[in-house]
């Protein structure tokens, strides 16, 4: 038979409902069963599951139905066909049950269980909750648990003070009469239920009497808990589930002030030593202050600069004095991220630091001959920190609480960061080589910075963005007289009739923009001038220029390139079309003394393998007199014609380089790997000069070495397997 409550009492039938896709709940009556039992569903041997049983003694049931039970059955490996029977393989006579076909919800079944179990329901629901919490419950199951706990829990106090800590855990303070001390698994409710671990302790309060105590603790959830939206915390007490509510007029402590608030109650806290130690550690977390300078031990630290590299990480330069080796680790902390830096930084000689402390009595152990106090370190981060997010160094010190050094990083591009550091390094030093390998190289490799983009355009004449061919001139911030380029394009009979894009950095164009527009109008050119952000070299400017036109064929020219004579463009375009308009064609580039600057990039080989080489650099122009147009291993974006689609298919230039040399070579290899070959047309000649972005002696050598490091990491294996082309000149 079945009672009106909906729970079968015949000992042969059970009701069932899905908790979630991986768990079912059944309820019925029968003989005594163990806490775990094998169940065969639908009489199939391959549908065997192990169920958890929560049972209670029925006062008036016959022996074969003396116990009511709730069974939780995992369903992950069970077919989704309709369940009809369940065979419980209990000791002695197995019990086979028919599963009632009529649909009942989980709450309806539990309501029936409550009616049948009476005073035992608290124990039953507690057992169901514990079984549901076993392992790592998913979100749906956790919502079910929270609903059940809400039914079973009794109110037991209030949270009056709370606040979030930077690592993501929550500090709570309030009172309760049944709160556990130590580490407890709890369910926190903010916008939804969150499974959390609470480390808690009592603290003395004179206003509560004998039946309640002050409680304080740290709560860390499986997912981050929002202290602003925390409503209550459910916990398992000595005799069931309880809830401690967040008081309506609770005090929400700001993140930097939480450690100080914990310190204010620390002398009244009672807890086992291991729990007390954890609360003390929380009381000494970072609160925005520099605490290294307050240490009564010979440990000091100083920061020269810290730079947030967009899309990459943080570059820190500074020094640390620790003659007694008391510092065990140094961590960079940003929000929830922590990166250890003392095992990856590059040490630098800093005799100035030695001289500043050598006469300080606290640093009597300082060796005047040892100056390697400086450090330089790049810390990769998953996300670029927000401008208001605390960034700091944490020093773990032996036999003491951690000490902190706040950083105030400024935002910079990789180019800006390196231009600040590289000129100060001696290219011959081990420090420079180590910095490239361990700091700057990974910084470039890790970079996912935003591509340059246009912020303003000005059209002169009748610029046709849909013309078949567009000439794009890329300008960097070292060009002082773009007027020469405009004049030479205006004097050439072919280029003066082309649509021309001139793209470059907005800050430089702001100074010369009016002159560019005046000259373009004077020569009656059809020009689009593009002011752009994020341009660090002519390659970036070319990329912005390509995006500002729809032409199928694009001619790329660096502003450092000037025509050797008029009539250079038409033969280059003819060579492009002769090859089906499916390739990259490039002219010879000469220095102003008529020696060769670029005449194709070739694959060379030796006993160590294959490598790329600009074979004719520095040769007199005459060496190319018998050269024929030939396919080369890589072209150059300094002066070339190519299909727009080929450029877009490879996503343009790679951002992980400082200068344009390897960035252009990287583009040519990406084009080749994408099926677009490069051709050198030797009889067409242009002039080009090499430009450095700084006059610092170390910059050119170190930046080239760094770019070569980055290039080799990306391409050395590919290049070693590429097919070499025949040379055009022997």
C-alpha positions in Angstrom: 0.0 0.0 0.0 0.9 3.7 -0.3 0.2 6.3 2.3 -1.4 9.6 1.2 2.0 11.2 1.9 3.3 9.6 -1.3 5.9 7.2 0.3 5.3 3.5 -0.4 5.0 1.4 2.8 4.5 -2.1 1.2 8.1 -3.1 1.3 8.0 -3.8 -2.5 7.8 -0.3 -4.0 10.0 2.8 -3.9 9.6 6.3 -5.2 12.5 8.0 -7.0 13.6 11.4 -8.3 16.7 12.7 -9.9 18.8 15.0 -7.7 20.8 15.9 -10.9 22.1 14.1 -14.0 24.5 12.0 -11.9 22.4 11.1 -8.9 19.0 9.6 -8.0 17.2 9.5 -4.7 14.8 6.6 -3.8 12.7 6.1 -0.7 10.8 3.2 0.7 10.6 0.7 3.6 12.2 -2.7 4.2 14.5 -4.8 6.4 17.7 -3.4 7.9 20.4 -2.5 5.3 24.0 -1.4 5.6 25.2 2.2 5.0 26.4 1.2 1.5 24.9 -1.4 -0.7 25.1 -2.7 -4.3 21.9 -2.1 -6.3 21.1 -3.7 -9.7 18.7 -1.6 -11.8 16.2 -3.1 -14.2 17.6 -6.5 -13.4 20.7 -5.8 -15.5 24.1 -7.0 -14.3 25.7 -4.2 -16.2 23.6 -1.6 -14.4 25.1 -2.1 -11.0 25.6 0.9 -8.7 26.7 1.3 -5.1 24.1 3.3 -3.1 24.4 5.2 0.2 21.6 4.2 2.6 20.2 6.5 5.3 17.6 4.6 7.4 15.5 5.0 10.5 13.6 2.5 12.7 9.8 2.4 12.3 7.9 2.0 15.5 5.0 0.0 14.1 6.4 -1.7 11.1 6.5 -5.5 10.6 9.9 -7.2 10.5 10.1 -7.2 6.7 9.3 -3.4 6.7 10.8 -2.4 10.1 13.0 0.3 8.6 12.3 3.3 6.4 15.2 4.3 4.1 16.5 6.9 1.7 18.9 5.6 -1.0 21.3 7.8 -3.1 22.3 6.1 -6.3 25.1 7.4 -8.6 23.8 7.4 -12.2 26.8 8.5 -14.3 27.3 5.1 -16.0 23.7 4.0 -16.1 21.6 4.0 -19.3 19.0 6.7 -19.6 16.3 4.1 -20.3 13.3 4.3 -17.9 14.0 2.6 -14.5 11.5 0.0 -13.5 13.1 -2.1 -10.8 15.9 -1.9 -8.2 17.4 -5.0 -6.6 19.1 -4.1 -3.2 21.7 -6.9 -2.6 21.5 -6.9 1.2 22.9 -9.7 3.3 20.6 -12.6 3.4 17.5 -12.2 1.1 18.0 -9.5 -1.5 15.2 -7.0 -1.7 13.7 -6.3 -5.1 11.6 -3.1 -5.5 9.4 -1.8 -8.2 10.1 1.8 -9.0 6.8 3.8 -9.0 6.2 5.3 -12.5 4.3 8.3 -11.4 6.5 11.4 -11.3 7.3 13.0 -8.0 9.7 15.8 -7.3 12.5 15.7 -4.8 10.8 18.0 -2.3 7.6 15.9 -2.4 9.5 12.7 -1.6 11.5 14.4 1.2 8.2 15.8 2.6 6.8 12.2 2.7 10.0 11.0 4.4 9.6 13.8 7.0 6.1 12.7 7.7 7.0 9.0 8.0 10.3 9.4 10.0 9.0 11.9 12.6 11.6 12.8 15.1 14.2 10.9 13.2 13.9 13.2 10.2 16.7 15.5 11.5 19.1 12.6 11.5 17.8 11.4 8.1 18.1 14.7 6.4 21.6 15.2 7.9 22.7 11.9 6.5 21.3 12.8 3.0 23.2 16.2 3.1 26.4 14.5 4.1 26.1 11.9 1.3 25.3 14.7 -1.2 28.4 16.7 -0.1 30.7 13.7 -0.5 33.3 14.3 -3.1 33.1 17.5 -5.1 29.4 18.3 -5.7 28.5 20.2 -8.9 26.5 23.5 -8.9 23.1 21.8 -9.3 23.7 19.3 -6.5 25.1 22.1 -4.3 21.9 24.1 -4.8 19.9 21.0 -3.8 22.1 20.6 -0.7 21.5 24.3 0.2 17.8 23.8 -0.1 17.9 20.8 2.2 20.2 22.5 4.7 17.8 25.5 4.8 15.0 23.0 5.9 17.2 21.4 8.5 19.3 24.3 9.9 18.5 26.2 13.1 19.5 29.8 13.5 22.5 30.2 15.8 23.9 33.7 15.8 25.0 36.6 13.6 27.9 37.8 11.6 28.4 41.4 12.6 31.7 42.3 10.9 33.1 41.0 7.6 35.5 41.9 4.9 37.4 40.4 1.9 41.1 39.7 1.8 43.1 40.1 -1.3 43.7 36.4 -1.8 40.0 35.8 -2.0 39.1 34.6 1.5 36.6 36.3 3.8 37.1 37.5 7.4 34.0 37.1 9.6 33.4 38.2 13.1 30.2 37.8 15.2 28.7 35.5 17.9 27.2 32.1 18.2 26.3 29.5 20.8 27.2 26.4 18.9 30.0 27.5 16.5 32.8 25.0 15.9 36.4 25.9 16.5 39.0 24.8 14.1 38.6 23.9 10.4 35.1 23.2 9.3 33.4 22.6 5.9 30.6 25.1 5.5 28.1 26.3 2.9 28.2 30.1 2.3 25.3 31.8 0.6 25.9 34.9 -1.4 24.2 35.0 -4.8 24.2 31.2 -4.6 25.6 28.4 -2.5 29.4 28.1 -2.3 31.2 25.3 -0.6 33.9 26.7 1.7 36.4 25.9 4.4 36.1 28.0 7.6 39.1 28.4 10.0 37.5 29.8 13.2 38.2 30.6 16.8 36.4 32.0 19.8 37.2 35.4 21.2 36.3 37.0 24.5 33.1 39.2 24.6 31.6 40.5 27.8 28.2 41.3 26.4 27.0 37.8 25.5 26.6 36.0 28.9 27.2 32.3 29.4 25.3 30.8 26.5 27.2 32.4 23.5 30.7 33.4 22.5 32.3 35.7 20.1 33.5 34.0 16.9 36.0 35.0 14.4 37.4 33.2 11.3 38.6 33.1 7.8 36.5 31.5 5.1 37.8 30.4 1.7 35.4 29.2 -0.9 35.8 26.8 -3.8 34.9 29.9 -5.8 35.4 33.5 -4.7 32.8 34.7 -2.2 31.5 38.3 -2.5 31.5 39.8 1.0 29.0 42.5 -0.1 26.5 39.8 -0.9 27.1 37.3 1.8 23.7 36.4 3.5 24.5 33.5 5.8 26.8 30.6 6.5 25.5 27.0 7.2 27.7 24.9 9.4 27.5 21.4 11.0 27.4 21.6 14.8 27.5 18.9 17.4 23.8 18.0 17.0 22.9 19.0 13.5 23.0 21.9 11.0 22.9 25.5 12.0 23.0 28.9 10.3 24.7 32.1 11.3 23.1 35.1 9.5 24.8 38.2 8.3 23.4 41.0 10.5 21.4 43.6 8.6 23.6 46.5 10.0 26.8 44.6 9.6 30.1 46.4 9.3 31.8 45.8 5.9 35.6 46.4 6.4 37.5 47.7 3.4 40.0 45.3 2.0 43.2 47.2 3.1 41.8 47.6 6.7 41.0 43.9 7.3 44.4 42.9 8.6 44.3 45.8 11.1 40.8 44.8 12.3 42.0 41.2 12.9 44.9 42.6 14.9 42.5 44.5 17.1 40.9 41.3 18.4 43.9 39.1 18.2 44.8 39.3 21.9 41.3 38.0 22.9 41.2 35.0 20.5 41.2 31.5 22.0 42.1 28.6 19.6 44.5 25.7 19.1 48.0 26.8 18.2 47.7 25.8 14.5 44.4 27.8 14.1 45.8 30.8 16.0 48.8 30.8 13.8 46.7 31.0 10.7 44.6 33.9 12.1 47.9 35.7 13.1 49.2 35.3 9.6 46.0 36.9 8.3 46.5 39.8 10.8 49.9 40.4 9.2 48.9 40.3 5.6 49.5 43.3 3.3 47.6 46.4 4.3 49.1 48.9 1.9 52.1 49.8 4.1 55.8 49.3 3.5 56.8 47.0 6.4 60.3 46.0 5.2 61.6 49.4 6.4 60.2 48.7 9.9 62.1 45.4 10.4 64.5 45.2 13.3 66.6 42.9 11.2 69.2 43.7 8.5 66.8 43.3 5.6 65.9 46.3 3.3 64.6 46.6 -0.2 64.3 49.4 -2.7 62.5 49.7 -6.1 64.0 51.7 -9.0 60.9 51.2 -11.1 58.1 48.7 -11.9 56.3 48.7 -15.2 53.1 46.9 -16.2 53.7 45.6 -19.7 50.3 45.5 -21.4 49.2 41.9 -22.2 52.4 40.4 -20.7 53.3 41.0 -17.1 55.3 43.3 -14.8 59.0 44.3 -15.1 60.6 45.2 -11.8 64.0 46.7 -11.2 65.4 47.2 -7.7 67.8 46.0 -5.0 67.6 44.0 -1.8 70.0 43.8 1.1 70.0 40.6 3.1 73.5 39.9 4.4 72.2 37.3 7.0 70.1 35.5 4.4 67.0 35.8 6.5 64.7 36.2 3.4 63.4 32.7 2.4 61.4 33.8 -0.7 60.3 36.9 -2.5 56.8 36.9 -4.1 55.2 39.4 -6.4 51.5 39.5 -5.6 48.7 41.0 -7.7 45.2 40.1 -6.5 45.0 36.4 -6.3 48.1 35.8 -8.5 51.5 35.2 -6.8 54.8 34.8 -8.7 58.0 33.9 -6.9 60.7 36.2 -8.2 63.9 35.5 -6.2 64.4 32.2 -8.1 64.2 33.8 -11.5 65.6 37.4 -11.2 68.8 38.6 -12.7 71.3 40.0 -10.2 73.1 43.2 -10.9 76.0 44.9 -9.3 74.9 47.9 -7.1 78.0 49.3 -5.3 75.9 52.4 -4.5 73.7 50.3 -2.3 76.7 48.8 -0.5 78.2 52.3 0.1 74.9 53.6 1.5 74.7 50.8 4.2 78.3 49.8 4.8 78.5 52.1 7.9 75.1 51.2 9.3 75.6 49.2 12.6 72.6 47.0 11.7 74.4 45.8 8.6 77.7 44.9 10.2 77.6 41.6 8.4 77.6 43.3 5.0 80.6 42.4 2.9 81.9 45.6 1.3 83.4 43.6 -1.6 80.0 42.1 -2.5 77.8 44.4 -4.6 75.3 42.0 -6.2 72.3 43.5 -4.5 70.4 44.7 -7.6 67.8 42.6 -9.4 65.9 42.8 -12.6 62.9 40.5 -13.1 60.0 40.0 -15.4 56.9 38.4 -13.9 54.3 37.0 -16.4 50.7 37.5 -15.4 47.5 35.9 -16.7 45.7 39.2 -16.7 46.8 42.8 -16.8 46.1 44.2 -13.3 43.5 47.0 -13.0 45.0 50.5 -12.2 43.6 50.4 -8.7 44.7 46.8 -7.9 47.4 46.6 -5.2 50.7 45.3 -6.5 53.4 44.4 -3.9 56.3 42.2 -3.0 56.0 39.8 -0.1 59.2 38.8 1.7 58.9 35.5 3.7 61.4 35.9 6.5 62.6 33.1 8.7 61.1 33.1 12.3 59.0 36.2 11.5 55.8 37.3 9.8 56.1 38.3 6.2 57.2 41.8 5.3 55.8 43.9 2.4 57.0 46.4 -0.2 54.2 48.1 -2.2 54.8 48.8 -5.8 53.3 51.6 -7.9 53.8 50.3 -11.4 53.3 52.5 -14.4 52.0 51.2 -17.7 54.3 50.9 -20.6 54.7 49.0 -23.9 57.5 46.5 -24.2 59.4 48.9 -26.4 59.2 51.7 -23.7 60.2 49.3 -20.9 63.2 48.0 -22.8 64.3 51.5 -24.0 64.5 52.3 -20.3 66.6 49.3 -19.3 68.7 48.2 -22.3 70.8 51.4 -22.7 72.1 51.0 -19.1 73.4 47.5 -19.7 76.9 46.6 -20.9 76.3 44.4 -24.0 79.5 42.4 -23.1 78.3 41.6 -19.6 76.9 38.3 -18.4 74.1 40.4 -16.9 73.0 41.5 -20.3 73.0 38.0 -21.7 71.2 36.6 -18.7 68.6 39.4 -18.9 67.8 38.5 -22.5 67.5 34.8 -21.7 65.5 35.0 -18.5 63.7 38.4 -18.5 63.3 40.3 -21.7 63.0 37.3 -24.1 60.1 35.7 -22.1 58.5 39.2 -21.8 58.3 39.5 -25.6 57.3 35.8 -26.0 54.5 36.3 -23.5 53.2 39.5 -25.0 49.6 39.6 -26.3 49.4 43.4 -26.6 46.7 45.1 -28.7 47.5 45.7 -32.3 47.9 49.4 -33.4 44.8 51.1 -34.5 43.7 54.3 -36.2 42.2 57.2 -34.2 41.8 59.7 -36.9 42.0 60.1 -40.7 42.3 63.0 -43.1 41.7 62.6 -46.9 43.2 64.9 -49.5 42.1 64.9 -53.1 39.9 62.0 -54.3 41.1 59.1 -52.3 39.5 55.9 -53.5 39.7 53.2 -50.8 38.3 50.6 -53.2 40.9 51.2 -55.9 42.6 48.0 -57.3 46.0 49.1 -56.0 47.0 51.3 -53.0 50.4 52.5 -52.0 50.8 52.4 -48.2 53.6 54.4 -46.5 54.5 53.4 -42.9 56.0 56.2 -40.8 57.6 55.7 -37.4 58.5 58.4 -34.8 62.1 58.9 -36.1 61.1 60.5 -39.4 61.8 64.2 -39.2 61.0 65.2 -42.8 58.2 63.1 -44.4 57.9 65.9 -46.9 60.7 64.5 -49.0 58.8 61.2 -49.4 55.6 63.1 -50.4 57.5 65.2 -52.9 59.2 62.2 -54.6 55.8 60.4 -54.9 54.3 63.5 -56.3 57.0 63.9 -58.9 56.7 60.3 -60.2 54.2 60.1 -63.1 52.8 56.7 -61.8 52.7 57.1 -58.0 51.1 60.6 -58.2 48.0 59.0 -59.6 47.8 56.2 -57.1 45.7 56.3 -53.9 48.3 56.7 -51.1 47.9 56.0 -47.4 50.4 57.6 -45.1 50.1 56.1 -41.6 52.1 56.8 -38.5 52.0 57.6 -34.7 49.5 60.3 -33.8 51.9 62.1 -31.5 54.4 62.6 -34.4 51.8 63.4 -37.0 50.3 66.0 -34.7 53.4 68.0 -35.3 53.8 67.6 -39.0 50.3 66.8 -40.1 49.5 70.2 -41.5 52.7 70.1 -43.6 51.8 66.7 -45.0 48.4 67.8 -46.0 49.7 71.0 -47.6 52.3 69.1 -49.6 49.8 66.4 -50.7 47.4 69.1 -51.9 50.2 71.0 -53.7 51.2 67.9 -55.7 47.5 67.0 -56.3 47.9 63.6 -54.6 45.0 61.4 -53.5 46.1 60.7 -49.9 44.6 59.4 -46.8 46.6 60.4 -43.7 46.0 58.0 -40.8 46.8 59.0 -37.2 47.3 55.9 -35.1 47.9 54.7 -31.6 50.2 51.8 -30.6 52.7 52.4 -33.5 56.2 51.5 -32.4 57.9 51.2 -35.9 57.0 51.4 -39.5 55.7 47.8 -39.5 52.9 48.8 -37.1 52.2 51.9 -39.2 51.9 49.7 -42.3 49.4 47.4 -40.5 47.2 50.4 -39.7 47.5 51.6 -43.3 46.4 48.2 -44.7 43.3 48.4 -42.5 42.3 51.8 -43.9 41.9 50.7 -47.5 40.0 47.9 -49.3 42.3 47.5 -52.2 43.0 43.9 -53.4 46.7 44.8 -54.1 48.8 46.7 -51.5 52.2 48.2 -52.0 54.0 48.6 -48.7 56.8 51.1 -48.3 58.7 52.3 -45.2 59.1 56.0 -45.0 62.9 55.3 -44.7 62.8 54.1 -48.3 63.2 56.6 -51.2 63.1 56.0 -55.0 66.5 55.7 -56.6 64.9 57.1 -59.8 61.5 57.8 -61.1 59.6 55.0 -62.8 60.3 52.4 -60.2 56.7 51.5 -59.3 55.3 50.4 -62.7 58.0 47.7 -63.3 57.5 46.3 -59.8 53.7 46.1 -60.3 54.3 44.5 -63.7 56.5 41.9 -62.1 53.8 41.2 -59.5 51.1 40.8 -62.1 53.4 38.6 -64.3 53.5 36.1 -61.4 49.7 35.9 -61.2 49.3 38.6 -58.5 49.7 35.8 -55.9 53.2 36.6 -54.5 55.3 39.2 -52.8 57.7 41.2 -55.1 60.5 43.3 -53.7 63.2 45.5 -55.3 66.8 45.9 -54.5 67.4 48.3 -51.6 70.7 50.2 -51.7 72.5 52.4 -49.1 73.1 56.0 -50.1 76.7 55.0 -51.1 75.2 52.5 -53.6 76.2 49.5 -51.6 73.7 46.7 -51.1 71.3 47.0 -48.1 68.9 44.2 -49.1 68.9 41.9 -52.1 66.8 38.9 -50.9 66.9 36.9 -47.8 68.3 33.4 -48.4 68.6 30.1 -46.6 72.3 29.4 -46.0 73.6 26.1 -44.6 76.7 24.8 -42.7 77.5 21.9 -40.5 75.2 23.3 -37.8 72.2 23.4 -40.1 70.3 26.0 -42.1 69.8 29.7 -41.3 68.5 32.8 -42.9 71.0 35.3 -44.3 70.9 38.6 -46.2 73.8 37.4 -48.4 74.7 40.6 -50.3 74.6 43.2 -47.6 77.5 45.7 -47.9 78.5 44.4 -51.4 79.0 47.1 -54.1 76.0 47.6 -56.4 77.9 46.2 -59.3 77.9 42.6 -57.9 74.2 42.4 -58.9 74.6 43.5 -62.5 74.0 40.0 -63.9 71.2 39.1 -61.4 67.9 37.8 -62.6 64.5 38.0 -60.9 64.4 35.0 -58.6 62.3 33.5 -55.8 63.9 34.1 -52.4 63.4 32.5 -49.0 61.9 35.7 -47.6 61.0 39.2 -48.9 60.9 42.5 -47.0 58.0 44.7 -46.1 60.2 47.7 -46.4 59.3 47.9 -50.1 57.1 45.3 -51.7 53.8 44.6 -53.4 51.5 41.8 -52.2 47.9 40.6 -52.2 45.9 42.1 -49.4 44.3 38.8 -48.6 47.6 37.1 -48.0 48.5 39.8 -45.4 45.1 39.4 -43.7 45.2 35.6 -43.7 48.3 35.6 -41.6 47.0 38.3 -39.2 49.6 40.8 -40.2 52.8 41.4 -38.2 53.7 39.6 -35.0 53.9 41.9 -32.0 56.6 40.1 -30.1 59.6 42.1 -31.4 61.2 45.4 -30.5 62.5 46.5 -33.9 61.2 46.1 -37.4 64.0 43.9 -38.8 62.9 40.5 -37.3 59.3 41.6 -37.3 59.5 42.0 -41.1 61.3 38.7 -41.5 58.7 37.0 -39.4 56.0 38.4 -41.7 57.8 37.1 -44.8 58.1 33.6 -43.3 54.4 33.6 -42.2 53.5 34.5 -45.8 55.7 31.7 -47.2 54.2 29.2 -44.7 50.8 30.4 -45.9 51.6 29.7 -49.5 52.7 33.2 -50.7 56.2 33.1 -52.2 58.6 36.1 -52.2 60.4 37.3 -55.4 63.4 39.7 -55.7 63.4 41.9 -58.8 67.1 43.1 -58.9 66.9 45.7 -61.7 64.4 47.8 -59.7 66.3 49.8 -57.1 65.3 52.1 -54.2 67.4 53.8 -51.5 67.1 53.0 -47.8 68.9 54.0 -44.6 69.1 52.1 -41.3 67.5 53.9 -38.4 68.0 53.3 -34.7 65.2 54.3 -32.3 67.7 55.6 -29.7 71.2 56.9 -29.7 72.2 54.9 -26.6 75.3 52.8 -27.5 73.9 49.5 -26.0 70.4 49.8 -27.5 71.1 48.7 -31.1 73.2 45.6 -30.2 71.0 44.4 -27.3 67.7 45.0 -29.0 68.9 43.1 -32.1 70.1 40.3 -29.9 66.8 40.2 -28.1 64.8 40.2 -31.3 67.0 37.5 -32.7 66.4 35.4 -29.5 62.6 35.9 -30.0 62.8 35.1 -33.7 64.9 31.9 -33.1 62.4 30.6 -30.6 59.6 30.9 -33.1 61.4 30.0 -36.3 64.7 28.1 -35.9 63.1 24.7 -36.2 61.0 25.7 -39.2 64.0 27.4 -41.0 66.1 24.3 -40.5 63.5 22.3 -42.5 62.8 24.8 -45.3 63.9 24.1 -48.8 66.7 26.4 -50.0 66.4 28.4 -53.2 69.1 28.7 -55.8 71.1 31.9 -55.5 70.7 34.5 -58.2 74.3 35.6 -58.2 77.3 33.2 -57.8 
